[in-house]
Amino acid sequence: MAERITGHTELIGLIATPIRHSMSPTMHNEAFAHLGLDYVYLAFEVGNQELKDVVQGFRAMKLRGYNVSMPNKTEICQYLDKLSPAAQLVGAVNTVVNDDGVLTGHITDGTGYMRALSEAGIDIIGKKMTVLGAGGAATALCVQAALDGVKAISIFNRRDKFFANAEETVAKIRHNTDCEIHLFDLDDHDKLRAEIDSSVILTNATGVGMKPFEGQMLLPDDSFLRPDLIVSDVVYNPRKTHLLEVAEKKGCRTLNGLGARCTSDYDRGQFNTAISAVMEIVNAASKYLNETPAADRVPELDFRVAHDIVAILAPICPHWAEELYHEALHLEGSVYNEPWPEFDPELAKADTVEIAVQVMGKVRGHATIAADATREQTEKAALAAISEQLEGKTVRKVIVVPGKLVNVVAN
């Protein structure tokens, strides 16, 4: 960290309490280092009592931007200069961007969801959707969908503490957009079936499907689904919830919450572009693994995806990274021989890494490289390690496999 901090390094942060458990600094600083971006990300223990002074201090210090979490997401709105249209409707902020002293608050959850749909080739603009849930995620999702031009939204929720809030949200959306939006009781199964039947997409915007509700879904059974319905879930761990499993068996196209999480709206300004870069890497990996038919997989790209997963995700969520890693590498019909390197969550933290160099599937040498070596540096070290064995041969391709292996195709 210290090696890359200069007099030009810009500070980005997260304000919340409690905050010391957060993995955001690890994720963002690993990302900045991986991408060579001159930013540093820190977490600040800030509650409502200190919030006004902190916002003023950050403005004076010219922080490029910062993230906001509980209990500050609603309270901070009064201290900012502007709110995005979505933040105004939701009444909460999770990202603040400083543009030449003007502080603008954004709520990014809904935009991440809409962009994930777009990147998956799913167009719901001018169409109807049904949403299960009325909590924070559902609110942000519905607000952004309405602002983006979704024609109609049907929200279903039990008559709990969120139902009254949802009624207020529905009223705001009706007043500020052209979207036709309605709120229904989740226990009204006849209405639920009818609204799903007239929708192009069904989205679970609750935590049902993740721990401690794994193996559960809000739909009574699979008869509420049809093959041409798109089914999405805001849950990303597990990557395939019970709802998505049932929908797949019914023939529906499905989409989990990983893309939405990874593409949360980081478009506005240099601060957001910096964070967006690493999110694009992870989202591309997820999209490739989720949507590319096995017959169309390219082994070299699988290795590249796996490398990015290890470098970016391992320090943040090792078990999640391992699942994607093995899915990327262990492909049926792979043209390359075993053994592939075992998943190593410590890979991104090591100073140096020893790589094995294969020629046409057989190990011919070894080399030691810096853990943060570029692809070009890795290839150069690999070729140098087997230079004698390459005499008189033409190198056709060099494939860098995550961390410990380089495969050279030569003849």
Secondary structure as GFF3:
##gff-version 3
##sequence-region A 1 411
A	DSSP	three_ten_helix	2	4	.	.	.	ID=ss1
A	DSSP	beta_strand	10	16	.	.	.	ID=ss2
A	DSSP	alpha_helix	24	35	.	.	.	ID=ss3
A	DSSP	beta_strand	39	45	.	.	.	ID=ss4
A	DSSP	alpha_helix	48	60	.	.	.	ID=ss5
A	DSSP	beta_strand	65	68	.	.	.	ID=ss6
A	DSSP	three_ten_helix	75	79	.	.	.	ID=ss7
A	DSSP	beta_strand	82	83	.	.	.	ID=ss8
A	DSSP	alpha_helix	85	90	.	.	.	ID=ss9
A	DSSP	beta_strand	95	99	.	.	.	ID=ss10
A	DSSP	beta_strand	102	106	.	.	.	ID=ss11
A	DSSP	alpha_helix	109	119	.	.	.	ID=ss12
A	DSSP	beta_strand	128	132	.	.	.	ID=ss13
A	DSSP	alpha_helix	136	148	.	.	.	ID=ss14
A	DSSP	beta_strand	152	157	.	.	.	ID=ss15
A	DSSP	alpha_helix	161	176	.	.	.	ID=ss16
A	DSSP	beta_strand	180	185	.	.	.	ID=ss17
A	DSSP	alpha_helix	189	197	.	.	.	ID=ss18
A	DSSP	beta_strand	201	204	.	.	.	ID=ss19
A	DSSP	three_ten_helix	222	224	.	.	.	ID=ss20
A	DSSP	beta_strand	230	233	.	.	.	ID=ss21
A	DSSP	alpha_helix	242	249	.	.	.	ID=ss22
A	DSSP	beta_strand	253	255	.	.	.	ID=ss23
A	DSSP	alpha_helix	258	262	.	.	.	ID=ss24
A	DSSP	alpha_helix	269	291	.	.	.	ID=ss25
A	DSSP	three_ten_helix	294	296	.	.	.	ID=ss26
A	DSSP	alpha_helix	299	313	.	.	.	ID=ss27
A	DSSP	alpha_helix	318	329	.	.	.	ID=ss28
A	DSSP	three_ten_helix	347	349	.	.	.	ID=ss29
A	DSSP	beta_strand	352	359	.	.	.	ID=ss30
A	DSSP	beta_strand	362	370	.	.	.	ID=ss31
A	DSSP	alpha_helix	375	385	.	.	.	ID=ss32
A	DSSP	three_ten_helix	388	390	.	.	.	ID=ss33
A	DSSP	beta_strand	395	401	.	.	.	ID=ss34
A	DSSP	beta_strand	405	410	.	.	.	ID=ss35
###
